[in-house]
Amino acid sequence: MTEAEPKAVPMDGDLYEQLYLALAGLFIAALVACNLIFQKFFVLEVPLPGGHSYTFKQSVGIIAYPLTFLVTDILSEIYGARRANQVVFAGLAASVFTTLLVELSDQAPSAEFGIGDATFHEVFGLSKVAVFASMMAYLTAQFIDIRLFHFWRRLTKGKHLWLRNNASTITSQVVDTFVVLALLASFDAAGITWTNMWPLFVSGLLFKWAFAAIDTPLFYLAVHLLRRRFPDQVAALDEDLGSA
């Protein structure tokens, strides 16, 4: 009976790259899901002081989308702007590929069992319009987010995590929310018009800004743990920051 070989223990560099792939996968999954589910809208009555309430209406796609900004901020802090931008481009490629698959599936004739053509088209038929609008907003907002993140990182010499996390995210989400709603209203897609886009704009910003405030402790925790786990890799980024 031969002795079992010991399992290989991943080196820090291997774990560093594995985590990068995991974060990239999470980012891409959230982005693609947003584009597939955006046509359903939900309503919440938010109670306010004095017996009043605020009617919150928004696409269910907004539930996952703010997560992408948290992930890109973590990537920017731990892996740098170049590798964060690579994930943004990978997300774009995945979304375009998914749209092509949905379009081919929509054109294929349905069998006598399963979901019919009309039902499938009603759910997924507008996805290409949504993806176009979402991708224009996505590219603009994500690159603004990454550039502003590193602008504040250089300006504060690597200090004040909360500032670069929130200042970059809040600004980029204003751009993202406006661009995607304006493009959808221009195409009269998903029932969004120039009249009802403004309440959706306000609701979207409130949701995203609330998420930005909530995710700040998560961002601090992730950065703290990853800086301790990968000190050499992060130190190299800090040296590049100091020489920039």
C-alpha positions as CSV (number, residue, x, y, z in Angstrom):
1,M,0.0,0.0,0.0
2,T,1.6,3.2,-1.1
3,E,1.6,6.3,1.0
4,A,-0.8,9.0,-0.2
5,E,1.0,12.0,-1.7
6,P,0.5,15.2,0.3
7,K,-1.9,17.7,-1.3
8,A,-0.1,20.7,-2.9
9,V,-0.6,23.8,-0.9
10,P,-1.2,26.9,-3.2
11,M,1.5,29.5,-2.9
12,D,0.5,33.1,-2.1
13,G,0.9,34.0,-5.7
14,D,-1.4,31.2,-6.8
15,L,-4.1,32.3,-4.3
16,Y,-3.7,35.9,-5.4
17,E,-4.5,34.9,-9.0
18,Q,-7.3,32.5,-7.9
19,L,-9.0,35.3,-6.0
20,Y,-8.7,37.6,-9.0
21,L,-10.5,35.0,-11.1
22,A,-13.2,34.5,-8.4
23,L,-13.8,38.3,-8.2
24,A,-13.9,38.6,-12.0
25,G,-16.4,35.7,-12.2
26,L,-18.6,37.3,-9.6
27,F,-18.5,40.6,-11.4
28,I,-19.3,39.0,-14.8
29,A,-22.1,36.9,-13.3
30,A,-23.8,40.0,-11.7
31,L,-23.5,42.0,-14.9
32,V,-24.9,39.4,-17.2
33,A,-27.7,38.6,-14.7
34,C,-28.7,42.3,-14.7
35,N,-29.1,42.4,-18.4
36,L,-31.3,39.2,-18.4
37,I,-33.7,40.1,-15.7
38,F,-34.0,43.9,-16.1
39,Q,-37.6,43.8,-17.6
40,K,-39.2,42.9,-14.3
41,F,-39.9,45.9,-12.0
42,F,-40.7,45.8,-8.3
43,V,-42.5,48.2,-6.0
44,L,-41.7,49.0,-2.3
45,E,-43.5,51.4,0.0
46,V,-40.9,53.0,2.1
47,P,-42.4,54.6,5.3
48,L,-41.4,58.2,6.1
49,P,-41.9,60.3,9.2
50,G,-45.3,61.9,9.7
51,G,-47.2,59.0,8.3
52,H,-46.0,59.5,4.8
53,S,-44.4,57.0,2.5
54,Y,-42.2,56.9,-0.6
55,T,-43.1,54.6,-3.5
56,F,-39.9,53.0,-4.7
57,K,-40.1,51.5,-8.2
58,Q,-37.1,50.0,-9.9
59,S,-36.0,47.2,-12.2
60,V,-34.9,44.0,-10.4
61,G,-31.7,44.3,-12.3
62,I,-30.6,47.0,-9.9
63,I,-30.3,44.4,-7.1
64,A,-27.1,42.9,-8.4
65,Y,-25.6,45.8,-10.3
66,P,-24.2,47.8,-7.3
67,L,-22.1,44.7,-6.5
68,T,-20.1,45.3,-9.6
69,F,-18.9,48.7,-8.3
70,L,-17.8,47.1,-5.0
71,V,-15.9,44.4,-6.9
72,T,-14.1,46.9,-9.2
73,D,-13.1,49.0,-6.1
74,I,-11.6,45.9,-4.4
75,L,-9.8,44.9,-7.7
76,S,-8.5,48.5,-8.1
77,E,-7.2,48.5,-4.5
78,I,-5.6,45.0,-4.5
79,Y,-4.7,44.4,-8.2
80,G,-4.4,47.9,-9.7
81,A,-6.3,49.9,-12.4
82,R,-5.0,47.8,-15.4
83,R,-6.3,44.5,-14.1
84,A,-9.6,46.1,-12.9
85,N,-10.0,47.4,-16.5
86,Q,-9.4,43.9,-17.8
87,V,-12.4,42.7,-15.9
88,V,-14.5,45.5,-17.2
89,F,-13.7,44.5,-20.8
90,A,-14.3,40.8,-19.9
91,G,-17.7,41.8,-18.6
92,L,-18.5,43.6,-21.9
93,A,-17.4,40.6,-23.9
94,A,-19.5,38.2,-21.8
95,S,-22.6,40.5,-22.1
96,V,-22.3,40.7,-25.9
97,F,-21.8,36.9,-26.2
98,T,-24.9,36.3,-24.0
99,T,-26.9,38.7,-26.1
100,L,-25.9,36.8,-29.3
101,L,-27.0,33.5,-27.6
102,V,-30.3,35.0,-26.6
103,E,-30.9,36.4,-30.1
104,L,-30.2,33.0,-31.7
105,S,-32.4,31.3,-29.2
106,D,-35.2,33.8,-29.8
107,Q,-35.0,33.1,-33.6
108,A,-35.0,29.3,-33.3
109,P,-38.6,27.9,-33.8
110,S,-40.0,26.3,-30.6
111,A,-41.2,22.7,-30.3
112,E,-44.7,21.7,-29.4
113,F,-43.6,21.4,-25.7
114,G,-41.8,23.8,-23.4
115,I,-41.9,27.6,-23.6
116,G,-43.4,28.9,-26.8
117,D,-41.9,31.6,-29.1
118,A,-44.2,34.4,-27.9
119,T,-43.5,33.8,-24.2
120,F,-39.7,33.5,-24.8
121,H,-39.7,36.7,-26.9
122,E,-41.7,38.6,-24.3
123,V,-39.2,37.8,-21.6
124,F,-35.9,38.0,-23.6
125,G,-36.8,39.7,-26.9
126,L,-35.7,43.2,-25.7
127,S,-32.5,42.0,-24.1
128,K,-30.3,43.3,-27.0
129,V,-31.8,46.8,-26.5
130,A,-31.1,46.6,-22.8
131,V,-27.6,45.3,-23.3
132,F,-26.8,48.2,-25.7
133,A,-28.1,50.8,-23.2
134,S,-26.6,49.0,-20.2
135,M,-23.2,48.6,-21.9
136,M,-22.9,52.2,-22.9
137,A,-23.7,53.2,-19.3
138,Y,-21.6,50.4,-17.9
139,L,-18.4,51.3,-19.9
140,T,-18.7,55.0,-19.1
141,A,-19.5,54.5,-15.4
142,Q,-17.0,51.7,-14.7
143,F,-14.1,53.6,-16.3
144,I,-15.0,56.8,-14.5
145,D,-15.2,54.7,-11.3
146,I,-11.7,53.2,-11.7
147,R,-10.1,56.5,-12.8
148,L,-11.7,58.5,-9.9
149,F,-10.7,55.7,-7.5
150,H,-7.1,56.0,-8.4
151,F,-7.2,59.8,-8.6
152,W,-8.3,59.9,-5.0
153,R,-5.8,57.1,-4.1
154,R,-2.9,59.1,-5.5
155,L,-4.2,62.4,-4.1
156,T,-4.5,61.0,-0.5
157,K,-1.3,58.9,-0.9
158,G,-3.2,55.7,-0.3
159,K,-5.1,56.9,2.8
160,H,-8.8,57.4,3.4
161,L,-10.3,54.3,1.9
162,W,-13.8,55.6,2.5
163,L,-13.2,58.6,0.4
164,R,-12.0,56.9,-2.8
165,N,-14.6,54.1,-2.3
166,N,-17.6,56.4,-2.0
167,A,-16.5,59.4,-4.1
168,S,-15.7,57.2,-7.1
169,T,-18.8,55.1,-6.8
170,I,-21.3,57.8,-6.1
171,T,-20.1,59.9,-9.0
172,S,-20.0,57.1,-11.5
173,Q,-23.4,55.8,-10.5
174,V,-25.0,59.2,-11.3
175,V,-23.6,58.8,-14.8
176,D,-24.6,55.1,-15.1
177,T,-28.2,55.6,-13.9
178,F,-28.8,58.6,-16.2
179,V,-27.2,57.1,-19.3
180,V,-29.0,53.7,-19.2
181,L,-32.4,55.3,-18.5
182,A,-32.0,58.0,-21.1
183,L,-31.0,55.4,-23.8
184,L,-33.9,53.1,-22.8
185,A,-36.3,56.0,-23.0
186,S,-34.9,56.9,-26.4
187,F,-35.7,53.4,-27.7
188,D,-39.0,53.3,-25.7
189,A,-37.8,50.0,-24.3
190,A,-39.1,48.1,-21.2
191,G,-41.9,50.6,-20.8
192,I,-39.5,53.5,-19.9
193,T,-40.4,56.9,-21.3
194,W,-39.0,60.4,-20.8
195,T,-41.9,61.0,-18.4
196,N,-41.3,58.0,-16.0
197,M,-37.5,57.9,-16.3
198,W,-37.0,60.7,-13.7
199,P,-38.8,58.9,-10.8
200,L,-36.7,55.8,-11.8
201,F,-33.6,57.9,-11.9
202,V,-34.2,59.2,-8.3
203,S,-35.1,55.8,-7.0
204,G,-32.1,54.2,-8.7
205,L,-29.7,56.7,-7.2
206,L,-31.2,56.4,-3.7
207,F,-30.8,52.6,-3.9
208,K,-27.2,52.7,-5.3
209,W,-26.1,55.4,-2.8
210,A,-27.6,53.4,0.1
211,F,-25.7,50.4,-1.1
212,A,-22.5,52.4,-1.4
213,A,-22.8,53.4,2.2
214,I,-23.6,49.9,3.3
215,D,-20.7,48.3,1.4
216,T,-18.1,50.7,2.8
217,P,-17.5,48.4,5.9
218,L,-17.4,45.4,3.6
219,F,-14.8,47.2,1.4
220,Y,-12.7,48.1,4.5
221,L,-12.9,44.5,5.7
222,A,-12.0,43.0,2.3
223,V,-9.0,45.4,1.9
224,H,-7.8,44.8,5.4
225,L,-7.9,41.0,5.0
226,L,-6.4,41.0,1.5
227,R,-3.6,43.4,2.5
228,R,-2.7,41.1,5.3
229,R,-2.9,37.9,3.2
230,F,-1.0,39.3,0.2
231,P,1.4,41.9,1.6
232,D,4.1,41.6,-1.1
233,Q,1.7,42.0,-4.0
234,V,-0.1,45.0,-2.4
235,A,3.3,46.5,-1.4
236,A,4.4,46.4,-5.1
237,L,1.2,48.4,-6.0
238,D,1.9,50.9,-3.3
239,E,5.4,51.4,-4.6
240,D,4.0,52.1,-8.1
241,L,1.6,54.6,-6.5
242,G,4.5,56.4,-4.8
243,S,6.5,56.6,-7.9
244,A,3.5,57.8,-10.0
